[in-house]
């Protein structure tokens, strides 16, 4: 008998399991072993601090971000007063799962099948990986952290079967030591080009001895592998060894409801919490896991199922405005190559660079520079109304 069964052992699920175990709850974490989510692997300083990530998990420290336009113009944005950490999800996720177990969570390895309720008892039914037999984990509450196409969300939460998403694909390759003319191990490249992705972007992200090269799209018929091959060619990485290839859906919009008014609350991709425009998910997944744990702990203590609503309420209180701004940016600039060209031009602006990375690093909109916000607003309006040339810097 568990207080909470967490379905999924990615950053959201592992964080929820660890937090709940540290609070004294009896927790089981059900995870499918061997799955690695395709991910650029970027984590901001706030995540490193808030979730106590050790240096051993940081495989690269990024000091510059390069934005590349459809006409191959490149804008380099220095990351002032810090760095963006890079992690390899193969090792990072397992580190988080191990930490949850060390905190007291019980690890179950298998595939989620369904939730059964009978005779006043709730159980998570799963297929055990080792025995291939169905097993039941009886529990009071469930945290669904099983990804963008969450079986828990589809079965339990209104709208859980209708989350919009893009498909992300990447290849982990052996990176050339010291870099090349077009690949810098201290720089993340973000490629805004309709030939690579007609509605999102491509990336080349260093991972120390390895690199992640990939792209995302929500449009059917786009050849993800061909686009990734083009990215590798442009960066001089065609001849590098391919270590693994991965693809998965990335949600684009948080669900309007994260719980079922009964015994289940969602977290991470299952709740749709990936940042629009950037596609950033690790930080928001871990925050989602933390607020889900907070809501579950409150429900266990009070006996009130309405306390499960705390998860979405706490998350949106801090991050709703950022998500709204990023959604507006994606809707405005990702719809055509002309708009992408203007977006990269806008990235030349020092105000844009500073405020963007201050917001990214600290995960909140910067309010201390009101005149900078005014200038950015005017420049943004000028680009969207074509009052300035595409190549305006």
C-alpha positions in Angstrom: 0.0 0.0 0.0 1.5 3.3 -1.1 0.5 6.9 -0.4 1.4 7.9 -4.0 2.4 6.0 -7.1 4.3 8.2 -9.6 3.9 6.9 -13.2 7.0 7.9 -15.1 10.6 8.4 -14.1 11.7 11.3 -16.2 12.6 14.7 -14.6 9.0 15.4 -13.6 8.3 12.0 -12.1 11.6 11.6 -10.4 11.4 15.0 -8.9 7.8 14.3 -7.6 8.9 10.9 -6.2 11.9 12.4 -4.4 10.0 15.4 -2.9 7.2 13.1 -1.7 9.6 10.6 -0.2 11.5 13.3 1.6 8.2 14.5 3.0 7.6 11.1 4.6 5.1 9.7 2.1 5.3 6.0 1.0 6.1 6.4 -2.7 6.5 4.1 -5.7 8.0 5.3 -8.9 7.0 3.3 -12.0 9.4 3.7 -14.9 10.1 2.0 -18.2 13.8 1.3 -18.2 15.9 2.2 -21.3 13.8 5.0 -22.7 15.8 8.2 -23.5 13.8 11.3 -24.5 15.2 13.3 -27.4 16.3 16.6 -25.9 18.9 19.3 -26.5 19.7 19.0 -22.8 20.0 22.7 -21.8 19.4 23.6 -18.2 19.5 27.2 -16.7 21.3 28.2 -13.6 18.0 28.5 -11.7 17.4 24.8 -12.2 20.9 23.9 -11.1 20.4 25.9 -7.9 16.8 25.0 -7.1 17.2 21.3 -7.7 20.8 20.9 -6.4 22.4 19.5 -9.6 26.0 18.6 -9.0 28.8 19.6 -11.4 29.2 16.0 -12.3 26.0 16.1 -14.3 27.0 19.2 -16.4 28.7 17.8 -19.5 29.2 21.3 -21.1 29.0 25.0 -20.2 27.6 27.1 -23.0 28.8 30.8 -23.1 27.2 31.8 -26.5 24.0 31.2 -28.4 24.0 31.6 -32.1 20.8 32.3 -34.0 20.9 31.4 -37.7 18.3 32.9 -40.1 16.9 31.3 -43.4 19.5 33.3 -45.4 22.3 31.9 -43.1 22.9 35.2 -41.3 24.2 34.4 -37.8 23.8 36.4 -34.7 25.9 35.5 -31.7 24.4 36.3 -28.3 26.9 36.2 -25.4 25.7 34.7 -22.1 26.8 37.3 -19.6 27.5 36.6 -15.9 27.1 32.8 -16.1 26.5 29.9 -18.4 23.8 27.5 -19.7 24.5 24.0 -18.4 24.1 21.0 -20.8 23.2 17.5 -19.6 22.9 14.1 -21.3 19.4 12.8 -20.7 20.7 9.2 -20.7 22.6 9.9 -17.5 20.8 12.9 -16.1 17.4 11.1 -15.8 19.0 8.1 -14.2 20.7 10.4 -11.7 17.3 11.8 -10.7 15.7 8.4 -10.4 18.6 7.2 -8.2 18.3 10.2 -6.0 14.6 9.6 -5.6 15.3 6.0 -4.5 18.0 7.2 -2.1 15.3 9.6 -0.6 13.1 6.6 0.1 11.0 6.0 -3.0 10.5 2.4 -4.2 11.4 1.9 -7.8 9.2 -0.3 -10.0 10.3 -1.2 -13.5 7.6 -1.9 -16.0 5.0 -0.5 -18.3 1.9 1.2 -17.1 -1.3 -0.5 -18.2 -4.3 1.0 -16.4 -5.8 2.3 -13.1 -8.3 0.0 -11.4 -10.8 1.1 -8.7 -12.9 -1.5 -6.9 -14.1 -2.0 -3.4 -12.8 1.4 -2.3 -9.3 0.5 -3.4 -7.2 2.2 -6.2 -4.4 0.4 -7.9 -1.9 1.1 -10.7 -1.7 -2.0 -12.8 1.6 -2.5 -14.7 3.5 -5.2 -16.6 6.7 -6.0 -14.7 9.7 -5.8 -17.0 11.5 -8.9 -15.5 8.6 -11.3 -15.1 6.3 -9.9 -17.9 3.4 -10.5 -15.4 0.7 -8.0 -14.5 1.2 -6.5 -11.1 -0.8 -4.1 -8.9 0.5 -1.2 -6.8 -2.3 -0.2 -4.4 -2.2 3.5 -3.7 -4.1 6.5 -2.3 -3.0 8.9 -5.0 -1.4 8.9 -8.5 1.0 11.3 -10.2 0.9 10.9 -14.0 4.3 11.9 -15.3 4.4 9.6 -18.3 5.1 12.0 -21.1 3.4 13.9 -23.9 1.1 11.1 -25.0 0.3 10.2 -21.4 -1.8 7.2 -20.9 -2.7 8.5 -17.4 -3.8 11.8 -18.8 -5.9 10.2 -21.6 -7.7 8.0 -19.2 -8.2 10.3 -16.2 -8.1 14.1 -17.1 -10.4 16.0 -19.4 -8.5 17.1 -22.5 -5.6 14.7 -21.8 -6.0 13.1 -25.2 -5.9 16.3 -27.1 -2.6 18.0 -26.3 -1.1 19.7 -29.4 2.5 18.7 -30.0 5.5 18.8 -32.3 7.6 15.8 -33.1 11.2 16.2 -32.0 14.0 14.1 -33.5 17.7 14.3 -32.8 20.9 12.3 -33.2 23.6 12.1 -30.5 26.9 12.1 -32.2 30.6 11.9 -31.2 31.7 15.6 -31.4 35.0 16.6 -32.9 37.6 17.4 -30.3 38.2 21.2 -30.3 35.3 21.9 -32.7 35.4 22.8 -36.4 35.0 25.9 -38.4 31.2 25.7 -38.0 31.0 23.8 -34.7 32.0 25.4 -31.4 31.8 23.2 -28.2 31.0 26.2 -26.1 28.2 27.5 -28.3 24.6 26.4 -28.9 23.3 27.0 -32.5 19.6 27.5 -33.1 18.6 27.4 -36.8 15.4 29.2 -37.8 15.0 28.0 -41.4 11.9 26.7 -43.1 14.0 24.2 -45.1 14.9 22.6 -41.7 11.6 23.1 -39.9 8.6 25.0 -41.4 7.1 25.7 -38.0 9.8 25.3 -35.3 13.6 25.2 -35.4 16.7 23.0 -35.6 19.6 22.9 -33.2 23.2 21.9 -32.7 23.9 21.6 -29.0 27.3 20.5 -27.6 27.4 17.8 -24.9 31.1 17.7 -24.2 32.5 14.7 -26.0 29.1 14.4 -27.8 26.6 16.7 -29.4 22.8 16.7 -30.0 21.8 17.6 -33.5 18.0 17.7 -34.2 14.8 19.6 -35.0 11.1 19.6 -34.4 7.9 20.1 -36.4 4.2 19.7 -36.0 3.6 19.4 -39.8 3.0 15.9 -41.3 5.3 14.9 -44.1 8.5 16.7 -43.0 11.4 14.3 -43.3 13.0 14.7 -39.9 16.1 12.5 -40.7 16.8 14.5 -43.9 16.6 17.8 -42.1 18.9 16.5 -39.3 21.4 15.3 -42.0 21.3 18.8 -43.5 22.1 20.3 -40.0 25.0 17.9 -39.6 26.3 18.8 -43.0 26.1 22.6 -42.4 28.0 22.2 -39.1 30.7 20.0 -40.6 29.5 17.0 -38.6 28.5 14.5 -41.3 31.4 12.2 -40.8 31.0 12.0 -37.0 30.0 8.7 -35.4 26.2 8.5 -34.7 25.8 7.1 -31.1 22.0 7.0 -31.0 18.8 8.3 -32.7 15.7 9.3 -30.8 12.3 10.8 -31.5 9.3 11.8 -29.4 6.4 14.2 -29.2 6.9 17.6 -27.4 3.7 19.2 -26.1 2.9 22.8 -27.0 0.3 23.9 -24.5 -0.5 23.3 -20.8 -3.7 21.5 -20.1 -6.5 23.5 -18.7 -6.9 21.0 -15.9 -4.3 18.8 -14.3 -6.3 16.6 -12.0 -9.4 14.3 -12.1 -11.1 15.6 -9.0 -10.5 12.3 -7.4 -7.0 10.8 -6.9 -4.8 11.7 -9.9 -2.7 14.8 -10.8 -0.4 15.3 -13.8 3.1 16.6 -14.1 5.6 17.5 -16.8 4.9 16.7 -20.4 1.8 14.9 -19.4 0.4 18.2 -18.2 1.7 20.0 -21.4 4.3 22.2 -19.7 7.0 22.7 -22.3 7.8 26.4 -23.0 6.4 27.7 -26.4 8.9 29.1 -28.8 12.0 27.7 -27.1 10.7 24.1 -26.5 12.5 24.1 -23.2 11.2 21.3 -21.0 13.6 20.1 -18.4 13.2 23.0 -16.0 9.4 23.2 -16.3 9.1 19.4 -16.0 11.0 19.5 -12.7 8.9 22.4 -11.4 5.8 20.5 -12.5 7.0 17.5 -10.6 7.6 19.6 -7.5 4.2 21.3 -7.6 2.5 17.9 -8.2 4.3 16.6 -5.1 3.2 19.6 -3.1 -0.5 19.1 -4.2 -0.3 15.4 -3.4 1.2 16.0 0.0 -1.5 18.6 0.8 -4.2 16.2 -0.2 -2.7 13.4 1.9 -2.6 15.7 4.9 -6.1 17.3 4.4 -8.1 14.5 2.8 -9.5 17.1 0.4 -9.2 16.1 -3.2 -9.6 19.7 -4.3 -6.1 20.3 -3.0 -4.8 18.4 -6.1 -5.7 21.7 -7.9 -2.7 23.3 -6.2 -0.4 21.8 -8.7 -1.6 23.8 -11.7 -2.4 26.9 -9.6 1.1 27.1 -8.2 2.8 26.5 -11.6 0.7 29.1 -13.4 1.1 31.7 -10.7 4.8 31.8 -11.4 5.0 30.9 -15.1 1.8 31.8 -16.9 3.0 35.2 -18.1 6.3 33.8 -19.5 4.3 31.1 -21.3 2.0 33.7 -22.8 4.8 35.9 -24.0 6.6 32.9 -25.6 3.5 31.7 -27.2 2.9 35.2 -28.7 6.5 35.1 -30.0 6.1 31.7 -31.6 2.8 32.7 -33.3 4.3 36.0 -34.6 7.7 34.8 -35.9 7.6 31.1 -36.8 5.0 31.2 -39.5 7.2 32.1 -42.5 10.9 32.5 -43.4 10.3 36.3 -43.8 9.2 36.4 -40.2 12.1 34.2 -39.1 14.5 36.5 -40.9 13.1 39.4 -39.0 13.2 37.5 -35.7 17.0 36.9 -36.1 17.4 40.6 -37.0 15.7 41.5 -33.8 18.2 39.3 -31.9 20.9 41.7 -32.9 19.5 44.2 -30.5 21.4 44.5 -27.2 18.2 45.1 -25.2 16.7 41.9 -26.6 19.8 39.9 -25.8 20.1 41.0 -22.3 16.5 40.7 -21.3 16.0 37.4 -23.0 18.9 35.7 -21.3 18.2 37.3 -17.9 14.6 35.9 -18.2 15.9 32.5 -19.3 18.6 32.2 -16.7 16.3 33.3 -13.8 12.9 32.0 -15.2 11.0 35.2 -14.7 10.4 38.3 -16.8 12.7 41.2 -16.0 10.9 44.2 -14.6 13.9 46.3 -13.6 14.5 47.8 -17.0 11.2 49.4 -18.1 12.7 51.6 -20.9 14.3 48.5 -22.4 10.9 46.8 -22.5 9.5 49.9 -24.3 12.3 49.9 -26.8 11.9 46.2 -27.5 8.1 46.6 -27.9 8.6 49.4 -30.5 11.3 47.4 -32.5 9.1 44.3 -32.4 6.1 46.3 -33.8 8.4 47.8 -36.5 9.5 44.4 -37.7 6.0 42.8 -37.6 4.6 45.8 -39.6 7.6 45.7 -42.0 8.6 49.3 -41.2 12.2 48.2 -41.2 14.1 45.9 -43.7 14.5 42.2 -42.9 18.2 42.7 -42.4 17.9 45.6 -40.0 20.3 45.0 -37.1 
